Amino acid sequence: MQILLLGTGTVTSRLSLTLAEHGHTLAGQMAAFSPQHLDLFDFQGVIVVAPEAAVTTESLLRAAERGKFLFILAGADDGLAAWAHSTGVHAFAFPPTELETDRLLSEIRRAESGTLAADAQFRRTVLGGDMAARLQSGMATRKIVVTSPKGGTGKTTTAVNLAVLFALSGLTTYLIDADANAGSLQYHLRLQHAKTTLIGLLRQELARNTSVMGDIAAGARYLEAFTPLPHLPTLKVLPGFITDDLGDQALQNEERITGVLHGLLEAGVATGGVVILDVGINPAHVVHRAALRLAEGIAIVIKPEIPDLAETRRWLARMLASLSGVVGREASYEFVGSRVKLCYNQVIGQNFKAAHTLLQHSLKEDHLHLPLSPNGLLPFVAPHLTSEAVNSDRAEDILVWRYKREKPEELAAYVDALVGFASHFVPVVREGAARAGFLPTSANGTRKGWLRRFKKG
């Protein structure tokens, strides 16, 4: 492992030699550490020899947020030892005995092998052990599909920001590009290299003779297919359909497609995580149909504009007709009504009200009696911010991530509204966002309550 060693005394020097003897590489050795050093060295782990180093818990928190493994050597009365024990960071006695040194080396090996999870450390360190436990038990909906009846509504932007929000709030989040029209998720997240893609995984599984649904070992394969996002250990990504072959055999076997998507969802949930699928606009496509059928929550992203309303009306009619042929009319209405969450995007003022009323009237004219309500109202964001969110060379410029980093007032309303929408799926996400330090607040420290201003009207 590449290690940044913090300390300059005798114990630090001995530890440096021991690490080298066991095949580890020192990216650097420093007497003091600050967040600025995170971009100066290439390393996976930080070892702090507390009595021989100058480091603050704030700096270590920033390292944990970037997915660095932390190991603390400190005396029983040292403040860092108390902090490590309270957050679940691995702590070792100072000066270390031979047994303690062996234990340190063992934990480093676990981190290298992947059995010591960076996302679990992120939750404990950034949120605290109590909040980490509450997040794991407070998820009402773990399998979420984000879709839209037409292009240009901000569907993928919403899916990406929703995933980053969950991840920054401490939830292990799996984001899948299941848009069979060749989605752009990998560009939003600036993924230069990926372990595999969804189409690649489908081809691999098609070549296997075993049943996907019944293959227990498939869970490990599915988790291994995700690419961890650099600098955010709680977010893992599976890009989508990068193929020019519309007759690809992997897209013809609906049973196998359903099995793979089911396996991906179950594998993510089994780790205590939430899985988000960015799905295309055609509910009749074999991939989209399978994803929608497996979802526990379906976010439909539209703009409060006539073309979007018309396509939403048609989209819901097609989906209900498709489901009615399989499970019957009553069950299809129950399925859609209990899962669909409507999210208006690029809202200006209260212009969504007239649009939503028009949508309700048009559904009644079609005898589609669905109790749809505006679950999400994402406000219009200044063009220069949305442009940088997709065109800069940094994933950290994604709107939610940028707000956590810089707190621009222009994004406060958007982030607050997105947290409100996300809480329809994971109610405890607001507490996680607040504990992580990026929930929008007003000058007097209270929540802005952007959505509540509309409710009063």
N, C-alpha and C positions, 0 to 999 in steps of 0.2 A: 504494500500500500504506500502511496505517496503521503507523507506526513509532514505537517507543520509543527515543529517542536518549540514550545514557548518556555524559556528559562535559560539562565546563563551560569548556574552554579555547578558544584561538584556532582550532585545527583543527576542533573540534566546531562552532563557530559558522559556519565556512566550509562545512562539510558540511551543516549545517542549511539554508543558503541553496541549495546545490546540489540537495538532495532536493526542496525546494519547487519549484525551476525545472523539475524533471522530473516534476511532478505527484503527488509523494508527500506524505502528511499526517503531521505529527508529533502523535502522541497525547500525547506529553509529552517533556520533556528534563530529565534528572536527573543529579546528581553521583554519587549512590549508588543501589544497587539491591538489593532483597531480595525473597524469595518473596512477601511480603505485597503487593507492588506489582502482582502478577499480576492481582488482582481489582479494582484501582483504575483501570486503564486498559483501553481496548478497542484492541488492536493485534495485528498478525500477525507483525511482525518486530522484532528487537532489534539495534541497532547499538551496539557497545561501542568507544569510543575509549579504549583501555586506559590510556595514560599520564594521561588527564584524567578518569578515573572510578574509583570505588571499587566493585568488584564481585567476588564470589567465584565459583569454579567451581560450588559447590553451588547458588547461586542460578540460574546459567545452566542447570544440569541440570534444576532444577524448571521453568524456562521451556521447555526442550526437551520435557519430559514433557507439557506442556500444548499441544504442537504449534506453538510459536513458532519462527520461523526465526531463526538466530543468525548474525551477521556481526561479526567481530573485527578491529579495527585495532590493531596492536601492533608494537613494535620486535622485532628478531630475538632479543634477549636477555630479552624480557618473558616471564614465566611463563604468561600467558594465551596467548601465541603458541604456546608449546610444547604447552599443553593442547589448543588448537584443532587443531594438526597431528596430535596423537595420536588425536583423536576424530573427525577428518574434518569439523570445523566450518570454514566458510569464513573464511580469515584473509587480511588485507591489510596491506601495509607501512605503518608509521607513521614520519614523516608521509607521507600518500599522494601519489604523483605523479599527474599527469593520467591516465596509463595505468591506474594502480591504481584511481582513482576511477571510470573508465569500466568497469573490471572489476567493481567493487562494484555499480554501477548495473545492469550486465548480469545479475548473479546475483539481484538483487532482482526484475528483470523475469521471470527464470525461475521464481522462487518464486510470483509473481503468476499466471503462466500455467499453473502446475501441473506444469511439467517438472522442478522442483526439489522432490523429495518430502519432506514432513514426516515420514512414517513411516520413511524411510531415515535421516534425520537423528536421529530418536529412537533407533533401534537403535545407530548409531555413538556417539552422545553418552552415552546412558544405559548401554549394555552394553559399549562398546568395539568397535573394528573386528574384532578376532579373534572375539569372541563373535557378532557380527552375521553373519560368514561361516559360522560353525558352525551357527547357527540355520537359515540358508538351505539348508544341505546335510544337516541332521539330521532332516528330517521324514519319518517312515516312512509316515504316512497324512495326506493333505491334504484329502480330501473326506469329511467326517464328518456323519452324520445322528444327531440326538438324538431319540428317540421313546419311547413308552410304550404299554402295552396298555390303559391306562385313565387317566381324568383324576385329578387330585389327588395325583400322585406326586412333584411337584416337577420335572417335565420341563423346562419353560421356565426355571425358576430355575437348574437345572443347566446348560442350554444357555447362558444369559446369563453365568453365572459362569465357565464353561469358556472362552467367547469373551474375556471380560475378562482372565482369567488368561493366555491366549495373547498378547493384545495388550500387557498390562503386561510380559510377558516378552520383548517385542521382535518378535513375529511379526505381520506384517501379516495381519489377520484379517477375513474377510468373514462376517457373520452374517445369515442369511436366514430370515425367518418363512415357512415353507412349510406351516404348519398351516392346512389348508383349512377348519377349523372356526372360523375367525376367531381367530387367535392373539393373545396379549397382549404380544408382545415389545416393541412400541413404548412400552408403559406402563412396563415394567421399566426401560427405558433413558431414560425421560423425554423422548422425542422429540416436540417440539412441532410441528416441520415436517419433512417428508421430501420429497426430490426426486420420488420416485414410490413405488409399492408393487408387490409381485409381481403382483397382479391387474392393475394398470395397465400393467405391462411386458408381460404376456401379451396384453392388448388391443392394445397398440401393435404387437407382433409379428404378431398375427393379421391386422392390417390391411395388413401388408406382403405383397408378392407373391413376394419372394425366399425361398429355403429358409433356415431358421434355421441348420441344421447346416452349410450350405455358404457362409454369408455371412461372409467374413473380417472385414468392417467391424463385424460385430455385437459383437465383443469389446470395442471401445471404447464402444459403446452400453451394454453390460452393466456395465462398470466405472463409467460415468457415472451409472448408475441408483442406485448406493449413496450413502447419506448419511453423511459422516464424523461420527463422534461427537465433540462438543465436548470439549476438554481431554484427548482420548486419540487422537492422530493415527494409531495403528496399528489402530484399530477402525472398520470401515465397515459400515453397516447397511442392509438392505432390508426394510421392514415388509411385512406379508402381505396377507390377503384381507379387505379392508374393503368388503364388498358384501352387500346384502340379497337379491340376485337369484341364487337357487340354480340357475336355468337359464341363467346367464350363458354366452354363446357361447364365451367364452375358456376355460371349464372343460370343454368338450365335445370339444375337439380334442387327443387324447392325444399324437399325433405332435408337434404344435406345443409342447405343454407339456413333453414330454421334451426337445425341441430347446432350449427356453429354459433349462431347468434345466441341461442339459449345457453350454450356452454360459456360464452364470453360473459354474459350477464350473471350466470350463477357463480362463475369463478371470481368475478369482482365482488359480488355480494358476500361470498364466503370469507373474504378477507376483512369484512366489516366496512367495505367501501360503497360508494354510489357510482352507478354506471350511466353515462349520458351518451346517447346515440344521435348524431346529426343526420337526419333522414331527408331524402329528396321530396319533391313536390307531388309525385305521382303515387297515390296510395294503392294503385293496382299493380305496381311493379313488384316482382317477386321478392326482392330484398326489402323494400319498404313495407310491403304487406306483412312479411314475417316480423319485422321490427315492431310495427304497430301492434300486432297481435300479442307480442310478448311483453309489452310495456306495462308498467304500473301507473305511469303518469305520462300524458302527452301534451306538450307545450306547443300550441299553434301560434306562430309569430306572424302578425300582419300589421300593416300600417292603416290608420283610420282614413282610408281613401276608398272611393267607389270601386275601382278595379279589384282591390284586395277583398272587399266585402262580397263582390259577385263571385270571385273564385272560392272564397271560404264557403259560401252557400253551396256551390257545386261540389266542393271537396267533401263536405260533411254528407251530402246526399249520396255521393259515390261510396264513401266509407260505410255508411249505414246499409246501403243496398248490398255491398259485398259481404258484410257481416251477417245480414239477415238471411242470406242464402245458406249460411253455414250453421248459425246458432238460433235463428228465428228473430222476428222483429223486436219482441220485448227484451230479449237478452242483448241484442245489438244496441238498443237505446240505453240500457243499464250500463253496458260496457263503455260507450262513448261518454255518457253523462257523468260517470264516476271518475273518468280518467282525464278528460280533456280540460286543459287550463288555457284560457285565451289570453294572449299577451299582445297588447297594442304597443308598437314600437314607433319611435320618432314622433311622440305626442307633443303638440304645442298647445299650451293652455288647456282648455276643456273641450277641444275639438273632437275628442274621441266620443263624447256623449251622443251627439247626433248620429255619428257613424254606427255606434253600437245599437242605438234604437232602430236604425234602418236595418241592420243585420237581423235583429230579433223579429221585426215585422216580415222580412223576406222569408225567414225560416218558417214562420207561421203560415204564410201563403203556400209554402210547399208541404204543409202539414208535418213539419219536422219540429216536434215539441221537445226542444232541448233546453234545460235550464242553464244556458251559458251566461257567465258574468265576466266582466273585465278583471281577471285575476292579476294581471300585470299591466302597468302603465309606465313604459320607459320613455322619459322625456327626450326631446331633440337635443343632440350634443353638437357643439360648435364644430364646423367642418375641419378646422385645422387639427383638432384633437382626434377625430375619427380617421382623418387621413394618416396621421402619424401612427395611429394604432395598427394600421395594416401595411404601411409603406416604409416605416423606419426599419433599421436592421436589428431592433431589440424587441424580444417578446415582452419585456417589461413595460412596453408602451401600450399594451392592451389596456383598455380603459380602466377596468377594476384594479389591475396591477399598478397602473400609473397613479391612481388615486392613493393607494397604500403608500407608494414611494414619495409622492410629492404633495399630496393633499390639495390639488387645484380646486378652487371653489366652483369652477365651471362644471366639475364632474360630481359634486356632492349629491345633487338631486338624482342623477342617474344611478349612482351606487346605492343610495338609499332605496330607490324604487326597485332595483334589481334584487337587493336583499329581501325586500317585501315579497317579490314574486318567488324567490327561491324558498322562502319559508312555507309556501304552499306544499312543497315536497319534503323539506327537512325543517321542521319548526324551530329546532335549536340552533339553526345556522346564524341567527342574529346574535346570540350570545357568543358563538365562536368568533364571529367577525369583530364584535366589540372587544373580546379578550385579545384578539390578534392585533388590535390597535388601528383599525381602519374604518370603523363604522362612522359615517358622517355625523357630526354633532354641531350644534349651534354655538354661538359665542358663550352662552351661559352653561354649556356642558350638557344640554338636553338634546334628545334626538330631533332632527328637523321635521320628521313626519310629513314628507312631501305628499304621500298618498292621502293623508288625512285631510289635507286642504280641499281635495275634491269631494270627499265624503261629506264635509260640512256644507258644500254647495248643493 
